[in-house]
Every structure is written in C-alpha cells, then in structure tokens.
Amino acid sequence: MRLFIDTADARPFIKWVGGKTQLLSEVKSSLPRDFAVRENVTYVEPFVGGGAVMFWILQAYPNIERAIINDINEELICTYHVIKEEVEGLIAALATLQNEYIPLKADARKDYFMGKRARFNTKQTDPVETAALFIFLNRTCFNGLYRVNSKGEFNVPHGKYANPRICDAENLRACSAVLQRVEILCGDFAQTGQYAGPDTLYYFDPPYKPITESSSFTSYAKGGFDDAEQIRLRDFCDRIAAAGSIFVASNSDPRDVNPEENFFDNIYQNFFIKRVSAARMINSDASGRGAISELMISNVVNA
Ligand SMILES: C[S@@+](CC[C@H](N)C(=O)[O-])C[C@H]1O[C@@H](n2cnc3c(N)ncnc32)[C@H](O)[C@@H]1O
C-alpha cells in the first residue's frame, strides 16, 4: 500500500542536541540517485532523537512504504507514541501548562519549572502527562538540553526564554499525521537489525564521538556511547550492508581538532566517507566557534 501525506509540514516537536535540520541536503545527496523511484522502500532510523531527518524524509519521499524509528530514551519514545495515538489529549495538557507558566514572573516560573521537573522524575505519570512534561521541560529548560544524572533523573536547570512556545497544536497534529505510518520502538539500536534487506534504508545519527574534552556531552540517556559503542555500530553497519541495505551515518570529525586522528577513517575503511561543513561549535569559548566538518558515512556509491 502506498501512503500519502495530507498534512502541513511536520517539524521536530522538540529541540534535541545534534538536530539535523541543517544537514538535510547532505543526507539527500548521500541517497542513491534513483531513490525517489524505488518501490517498497522501508526507512529505519535507530537513533531518532528529535526526528528531523525522519519527518523530512517521510514527507519528501512518498515511495517510503514503511518506517521504523527507535531510541533508547524511554520518555522520548513515550512522547512519540502519545503524539501518534493521543495527540488531542497531549495538546490539552500542554495548553494547561502553557497557560499556567507564561503569565508568571521570573522567580515563580523557576519554581513552577522545578515542581514539574520533580513530578517528571517521579516516573509515576501516565503517558499523556509524561509526554506533556517532556515537551514542557524541553521548551523551558536551559538550551533545550536533555541530561540525566546517575539515577536517571532529568537535571537540566531552568532556562530564561521570554515567550517559549510550549503548545504548538498545529505542528503536533502534523507530526501525528506523519507518525500514523511509523512503527515506534524503544531500546538499543541493535534491535532494528531485523529490518535489514535489499529495500531498506537506514539513517544513523548516533551520539557523536566527543572531539574535545568540553564537547563530551553524550548522556542523552543513562549509559553512554564510547569508542567501543562506535565500533559496535560499525559492526552493525557491516551486517545490514551485507544483507543488501543502504545506510547513511553521521558523526563528528575528530580531524577538526587533530589532523592525525583517523578513528572513523580506520573503522569505516570499507565504506565511503564524505566530509561536510556543519555550523557547530567546537568549544564553548568564542575562539572555537565556527563551521567544522561532520562525517557522512555510507555504502552508497554516489555518496
Ligand atoms: C544525536 S542524537 C540523534 C539526533 C536526531 N537525529 C535529531 O535529528 O534530533 C542520538 C540519539 O541516540 C539515542 N541513543 C543513545 N544510545 C543509544 C542506543 N544504544 N541505542 C539507541 N539509541 C541510543 C539518544 O537517546 C539520542 O536521542
């Protein structure tokens, strides 16, 4: 069955570190030239995060018949389920949070935020409340970060946005329409190996390898993503490529800080690596700002 999108443009409903909105054209140019006319395509995104690539690709390519997304972050995946299945309940809950928060003065806003953060961390909330709190905290915390402590508790401080958009009903409805054709999984990326096959495209946006001490922000969820994990992902790419799948994977470029550092060039030597320019910061100090490169690794010949 071919599925068509009949919605306004759906965009990511949260800010997420590593969001790929700026790199969509690079992902597009890494796809096989005939991708748009292939039939029965399955799209798999094992580290979906904010879903910038997923929302774009499902609206741009109606020939994608089936889509599977996955992430290890349980609250994020709960939010995807609620947007898919209970979007009107979510919109009502977010409207309440917005109406309560926006009129408050700065100190009262901070107290309100801390109360909702504590409530979120009880993990006693039902799916709609969990999703509403997840989006509320994302919109009102410092820089839209997601970071948890060793107990798995969200611990990002309050941000100082004058007028954050907490309830974007139109976009949530558009996201819900796109998600109707998406299967949503929660867990380790390896569980998506079952979809490998000749008509499957995988896009990987794993937690990046930190290229400086100060950029080692990888705790989206408890655990982490060290070099051994990067190699486990490479092994997974070997397996799905051997099964005939196409894959495109993004990562940081360690050569930006050390021209001798060939970690990814070495572990992905059997595939194609393209260096693309990305407007990211290497360091938090002003001297390190500017465009750095990012890797696009693929088994597509024209990449
Ligand atoms: C760089 S982010 C993805 C960004 C996303 N593509 C976007 O556009 O916003 C990496 C994601 O991988 C998830 N993650 C970390 N370890 C994982 C694992 N072992 N399996 C699956 N997902 C994992 C994190 O929760 C996070 O959402």
The ligand as an SDF file (V2000), in Angstrom:
LIG
                    3D

 27 29  0  0  0  0  0  0  0  0999 V2000
   22.4830   12.6490   18.1360 C   0  0  0  0  0  0  0  0  0  0  0  0
   21.0190   12.1150   18.8590 S   0  0  0  0  0  0  0  0  0  0  0  0
   20.0370   11.9720   17.4840 C   0  0  0  0  0  0  0  0  0  0  0  0
   19.6560   13.3160   16.8980 C   0  0  0  0  0  0  0  0  0  0  0  0
   18.4850   13.2270   15.9300 C   0  0  0  0  0  0  0  0  0  0  0  0
   18.8140   12.5090   14.7180 N   0  0  0  0  0  0  0  0  0  0  0  0
   17.8770   14.5660   15.6150 C   0  0  0  0  0  0  0  0  0  0  0  0
   17.8270   14.9580   14.4720 O   0  0  0  0  0  0  0  0  0  0  0  0
   17.4750   15.2480   16.5400 O   0  0  0  0  0  0  0  0  0  0  0  0
   21.3780   10.4710   19.3830 C   0  0  0  0  0  0  0  0  0  0  0  0
   20.2150    9.6880   19.9750 C   0  0  0  0  0  0  0  0  0  0  0  0
   20.6570    8.3450   20.2420 O   0  0  0  0  0  0  0  0  0  0  0  0
   19.9820    7.8600   21.3890 C   0  0  0  0  0  0  0  0  0  0  0  0
   20.7700    6.7010   21.8800 N   0  0  0  0  0  0  0  0  0  0  0  0
   21.8870    6.6940   22.6440 C   0  0  0  0  0  0  0  0  0  0  0  0
   22.3520    5.4350   22.7940 N   0  0  0  0  0  0  0  0  0  0  0  0
   21.5280    4.6270   22.0750 C   0  0  0  0  0  0  0  0  0  0  0  0
   21.4880    3.2270   21.8070 C   0  0  0  0  0  0  0  0  0  0  0  0
   22.4070    2.3790   22.3080 N   0  0  0  0  0  0  0  0  0  0  0  0
   20.5030    2.7400   21.0100 N   0  0  0  0  0  0  0  0  0  0  0  0
   19.5460    3.5810   20.5110 C   0  0  0  0  0  0  0  0  0  0  0  0
   19.5270    4.9240   20.7390 N   0  0  0  0  0  0  0  0  0  0  0  0
   20.5020    5.4340   21.5100 C   0  0  0  0  0  0  0  0  0  0  0  0
   19.8810    9.0590   22.3020 C   0  0  0  0  0  0  0  0  0  0  0  0
   18.8080    8.9290   23.2230 O   0  0  0  0  0  0  0  0  0  0  0  0
   19.6730   10.2110   21.3010 C   0  0  0  0  0  0  0  0  0  0  0  0
   18.3130   10.5220   21.1240 O   0  0  0  0  0  0  0  0  0  0  0  0
  1  2  1  0
  2  3  1  0
  2 10  1  0
  3  4  1  0
  4  5  1  0
  5  6  1  0
  5  7  1  0
  7  8  2  0
  7  9  1  0
 10 11  1  0
 11 12  1  0
 11 26  1  0
 12 13  1  0
 13 14  1  0
 13 24  1  0
 14 15  1  0
 14 23  1  0
 15 16  2  0
 16 17  1  0
 17 18  1  0
 17 23  2  0
 18 19  1  0
 18 20  2  0
 20 21  1  0
 21 22  2  0
 22 23  1  0
 24 25  1  0
 24 26  1  0
 26 27  1  0
M  CHG  2   2   1   9  -1
M  END
$$$$
